Amino acid sequence: MSLFAQAGEFPAPNSGWIKAVRTALRMTMQQLAKKLGVSKQSIADLEKREQEDAVTLRSLKEAANALDMKLVYGFVPKDGSIDNLIERKARIMAEQIVARTSNSMKLEDQENSKSRLKNAIEERTQRIKEQMPKSLWD
């Protein structure tokens, strides 16, 4: 997934990829329509659907092929990497667990210091990352 990380930094063109590539190649809608075996109006509809995020992967693959391109499809973690995503989710879970325990101890008049709480969160985060419980994604 790290190979896709840079791709996530580039937003899709406002006009959509099909129209952007087609116009960069100086290809008309009629020419693309002919390659796809559809009407010029179908190409206009396809480009509009892409702009509206209503296009299918199949249509994108077919358009890419007609443009002598290859569609590249993937997921890019918002956190930059899978490891960063897991770290963030594990830390959130650890903070919740430690906070519940800490609140119980406060009620019993056995409150922990901030440094102890910080260490407990770090240790719990590491354990959660090692165990990768399914509840991490709840």
C-alpha positions in Angstrom: 0.0 0.0 0.0 2.9 2.3 0.5 3.3 2.5 -3.3 -0.1 4.2 -3.5 0.6 6.7 -0.8 1.8 9.4 -3.2 -1.3 8.8 -5.4 -3.5 9.9 -2.5 -1.9 13.3 -2.5 -3.2 14.2 -5.9 -6.9 14.9 -6.2 -8.9 13.9 -9.3 -9.3 16.7 -11.8 -12.6 18.6 -11.4 -13.6 17.5 -14.9 -12.9 13.9 -14.1 -10.0 11.7 -15.3 -11.7 10.6 -18.5 -12.3 14.1 -19.8 -8.9 15.4 -18.5 -7.0 12.6 -20.3 -9.1 12.8 -23.4 -8.6 16.5 -23.8 -4.9 16.2 -22.9 -4.6 13.8 -25.8 -6.6 16.2 -28.0 -9.1 13.4 -28.6 -12.7 14.3 -29.4 -15.7 12.8 -27.7 -16.7 11.4 -31.1 -13.3 9.6 -31.4 -13.5 8.1 -27.9 -17.1 7.1 -28.6 -16.0 5.3 -31.7 -13.3 3.4 -29.8 -15.9 2.3 -27.2 -18.6 1.6 -29.8 -21.0 4.1 -28.2 -22.5 7.4 -29.1 -21.0 10.8 -28.5 -23.8 11.5 -26.1 -22.8 8.3 -24.1 -19.3 9.8 -23.7 -20.8 13.1 -22.4 -23.0 11.0 -20.0 -20.0 9.0 -18.9 -17.9 12.1 -18.2 -20.8 13.6 -16.3 -21.3 10.4 -14.2 -17.6 10.4 -13.3 -17.8 14.1 -12.2 -20.7 13.1 -10.0 -18.9 10.0 -8.5 -21.6 7.8 -10.1 -19.4 6.0 -12.6 -18.7 2.2 -12.4 -15.3 0.7 -12.2 -16.1 -1.3 -15.4 -16.8 2.0 -17.3 -13.6 3.5 -16.0 -11.6 0.4 -17.1 -13.2 0.4 -20.5 -12.6 4.2 -21.0 -9.0 3.8 -19.8 -8.4 1.0 -22.3 -9.9 3.1 -25.1 -7.5 5.9 -24.1 -4.6 3.4 -24.3 -4.3 3.7 -20.5 -4.6 1.4 -17.6 -6.9 2.1 -14.6 -5.1 2.0 -11.3 -7.4 1.4 -8.4 -6.5 1.2 -4.7 -7.0 2.4 -1.2 -4.7 4.9 0.5 -4.8 5.1 4.3 -5.7 8.6 5.5 -3.0 8.3 8.2 -0.3 7.8 5.6 0.3 4.1 6.2 -1.4 1.0 7.6 0.9 1.1 10.6 -0.1 4.7 11.4 -3.8 3.8 11.1 -3.4 0.8 13.5 -1.3 2.9 15.9 -4.0 5.6 16.0 -6.9 3.2 16.5 -5.0 1.2 19.1 -4.1 4.4 21.0 -7.8 5.5 21.0 -8.8 2.1 22.4 -6.0 2.2 25.0 -7.0 5.7 26.1 -10.6 4.5 26.6 -9.5 1.4 28.6 -7.1 3.3 30.8 -9.6 6.1 31.3 -12.2 3.6 32.6 -9.7 2.0 34.9 -8.5 5.4 36.1 -12.0 6.6 36.9 -12.6 3.4 38.9 -9.4 4.1 40.9 -10.4 7.7 41.5 -13.7 6.6 43.0 -11.6 4.4 45.3 -9.4 7.3 46.1 -6.4 5.6 44.4 -5.8 8.1 41.5 -2.7 7.5 39.4 -0.2 10.2 38.4 -0.2 11.6 34.8 3.1 9.9 34.0 1.7 6.5 35.2 -1.4 7.1 33.0 0.8 7.9 30.0 2.9 4.8 30.5 -0.2 2.7 30.9 -1.6 4.1 27.7 1.7 3.3 25.9 1.8 -0.2 27.2 -1.8 -0.9 26.4 -1.4 0.5 22.9 1.5 -1.9 22.2 -0.5 -4.8 23.5 -3.5 -3.9 21.4 -1.3 -3.6 18.3 0.2 -7.0 19.0 -3.2 -8.7 19.6 -5.1 -6.8 16.8 -8.5 -7.5 18.3 -11.5 -7.3 15.9 -13.0 -4.7 18.3 -10.3 -2.3 17.2 -12.5 -1.5 14.1 -15.8 -1.0 16.0 
